[in-house]
Amino acid sequence: MNDPRHFHVERLTVVSAARYRALMLQAYEQEVEAFTSTVVERAPLPISWWEERLSDDHGTSAVFGGFMDGTLVGAAGIKFANRHKTQHKAKLFGLYVAQHSRGQGLGKELVLAVLDYAKSRDGTKVVQLTFTEGNNQAQTLYESCGFKRFGTEPLALLMNGEYRSKVHMWTHLTEA
Ligand SMILES: CC(C)(COP(=O)(O)OP(=O)(O)OC[C@H]1O[C@@H](n2cnc3c(N)ncnc32)[C@H](O)[C@@H]1OP(=O)(O)O)[C@@H](O)C(=O)NCCC(=O)NCCS
């Protein structure tokens, strides 16, 4: 039977910096509640900042892109802790799928790609993430990938004069 999905996920390299930047600025603009970063903070950053995020030079982070018919429509990243006592931990960040590409499994595929990559790194045991309380799509997706809640940070974000909590989740990689 043919696979109805027409997307693929691959690790992004520096050559995709401009496309990744455009996608994430769209994410911060359209999904204000989901992200801590804002367009105002990120738009003025030089392209070298985005290239650094995608660069393999320091081995501290990786970003995966989701493509539909060759167009970058989604992304998710992972940042590895590098301090001696926390180097077993990593943080998933910047999960986004453009609205017209949602509901087809790409978001889940991006999270699973990040987890596979984390598993392939010697010594990485724990992946953590946060989401804004009330983001049910994100919560259901993360739970379906094996993440569990371990706490809620009150007053984590201040948006349009309102404080919002952030839910913290983690997964033990041997169990993911
Ligand atoms: C969250 C997001 C990445 C999901 O992307 P997606 O490609 O639509 O997700 P998928 O199609 O892979 O769905 C995976 C699972 O997520 C959950 N999910 C997705 N959309 C949902 C919805 N509208 N309501 C409830 N659950 C939903 C389901 O469990 C789904 O699995 P199922 O299809 O087997 O039921 C996307 O909605 C998005 O970019 N949202 C805005 C940014 C954001 O919230 N990012 C997370 C920041 S922490």
The ligand as an SDF file (V2000), in Angstrom:
LIG
                    3D

 48 50  0  0  0  0  0  0  0  0999 V2000
    1.8130   20.9990   18.0790 C   0  0  0  0  0  0  0  0  0  0  0  0
    2.0620   20.8530   16.5780 C   0  0  0  0  0  0  0  0  0  0  0  0
    3.5710   20.8570   16.3140 C   0  0  0  0  0  0  0  0  0  0  0  0
    1.4650   19.5120   16.1100 C   0  0  0  0  0  0  0  0  0  0  0  0
    1.8520   19.3410   14.7460 O   0  0  0  0  0  0  0  0  0  0  0  0
    1.0650   18.2930   13.7870 P   0  0  0  0  0  0  0  0  0  0  0  0
    1.9150   18.0550   12.6120 O   0  0  0  0  0  0  0  0  0  0  0  0
   -0.3110   18.7810   13.5600 O   0  0  0  0  0  0  0  0  0  0  0  0
    1.0080   17.0270   14.7540 O   0  0  0  0  0  0  0  0  0  0  0  0
    0.6960   15.5250   14.2820 P   0  0  0  0  0  0  0  0  0  0  0  0
   -0.1570   15.5350   13.0620 O   0  0  0  0  0  0  0  0  0  0  0  0
    1.9860   14.7800   14.2350 O   0  0  0  0  0  0  0  0  0  0  0  0
   -0.1490   14.9880   15.4960 O   0  0  0  0  0  0  0  0  0  0  0  0
    0.4940   14.2390   16.4860 C   0  0  0  0  0  0  0  0  0  0  0  0
   -0.4130   14.0920   17.6650 C   0  0  0  0  0  0  0  0  0  0  0  0
   -0.6140   15.3780   18.2740 O   0  0  0  0  0  0  0  0  0  0  0  0
   -1.9220   15.4300   18.7890 C   0  0  0  0  0  0  0  0  0  0  0  0
   -2.6510   16.4910   18.0970 N   0  0  0  0  0  0  0  0  0  0  0  0
   -2.3170   17.0840   16.9240 C   0  0  0  0  0  0  0  0  0  0  0  0
   -3.2420   18.0270   16.6260 N   0  0  0  0  0  0  0  0  0  0  0  0
   -4.1510   18.0120   17.6240 C   0  0  0  0  0  0  0  0  0  0  0  0
   -5.3380   18.7410   17.9060 C   0  0  0  0  0  0  0  0  0  0  0  0
   -5.7840   19.7070   17.0730 N   0  0  0  0  0  0  0  0  0  0  0  0
   -5.9910   18.4630   19.0610 N   0  0  0  0  0  0  0  0  0  0  0  0
   -5.5350   17.5180   19.9170 C   0  0  0  0  0  0  0  0  0  0  0  0
   -4.4390   16.7770   19.6900 N   0  0  0  0  0  0  0  0  0  0  0  0
   -3.7610   17.0230   18.5740 C   0  0  0  0  0  0  0  0  0  0  0  0
   -2.5390   14.0800   18.5480 C   0  0  0  0  0  0  0  0  0  0  0  0
   -2.2190   13.2260   19.6100 O   0  0  0  0  0  0  0  0  0  0  0  0
   -1.8080   13.6110   17.3370 C   0  0  0  0  0  0  0  0  0  0  0  0
   -1.7810   12.2240   17.2110 O   0  0  0  0  0  0  0  0  0  0  0  0
   -2.9600   11.4720   16.4020 P   0  0  0  0  0  0  0  0  0  0  0  0
   -3.0620   12.1520   15.0780 O   0  0  0  0  0  0  0  0  0  0  0  0
   -2.4420   10.0570   16.3190 O   0  0  0  0  0  0  0  0  0  0  0  0
   -4.1690   11.6310   17.2450 O   0  0  0  0  0  0  0  0  0  0  0  0
    1.3700   21.9900   15.7650 C   0  0  0  0  0  0  0  0  0  0  0  0
    0.0090   22.0290   16.1350 O   0  0  0  0  0  0  0  0  0  0  0  0
    1.9850   23.3600   16.0180 C   0  0  0  0  0  0  0  0  0  0  0  0
    2.9870   23.7320   15.3870 O   0  0  0  0  0  0  0  0  0  0  0  0
    1.3770   24.1200   16.9470 N   0  0  0  0  0  0  0  0  0  0  0  0
    1.8330   25.5050   17.2330 C   0  0  0  0  0  0  0  0  0  0  0  0
    3.2260   25.5380   17.8620 C   0  0  0  0  0  0  0  0  0  0  0  0
    3.2840   24.7250   19.1220 C   0  0  0  0  0  0  0  0  0  0  0  0
    2.3500   24.6510   19.9150 O   0  0  0  0  0  0  0  0  0  0  0  0
    4.4770   24.1100   19.3300 N   0  0  0  0  0  0  0  0  0  0  0  0
    4.7780   23.3780   20.5440 C   0  0  0  0  0  0  0  0  0  0  0  0
    5.4730   24.3090   21.4780 C   0  0  0  0  0  0  0  0  0  0  0  0
    5.7890   23.5160   23.0500 S   0  0  0  0  0  0  0  0  0  0  0  0
  1  2  1  0
  2  3  1  0
  2  4  1  0
  2 36  1  0
  4  5  1  0
  5  6  1  0
  6  7  2  0
  6  8  1  0
  6  9  1  0
  9 10  1  0
 10 11  2  0
 10 12  1  0
 10 13  1  0
 13 14  1  0
 14 15  1  0
 15 16  1  0
 15 30  1  0
 16 17  1  0
 17 18  1  0
 17 28  1  0
 18 19  1  0
 18 27  1  0
 19 20  2  0
 20 21  1  0
 21 22  1  0
 21 27  2  0
 22 23  1  0
 22 24  2  0
 24 25  1  0
 25 26  2  0
 26 27  1  0
 28 29  1  0
 28 30  1  0
 30 31  1  0
 31 32  1  0
 32 33  2  0
 32 34  1  0
 32 35  1  0
 36 37  1  0
 36 38  1  0
 38 39  2  0
 38 40  1  0
 40 41  1  0
 41 42  1  0
 42 43  1  0
 43 44  2  0
 43 45  1  0
 45 46  1  0
 46 47  1  0
 47 48  1  0
M  END
$$$$
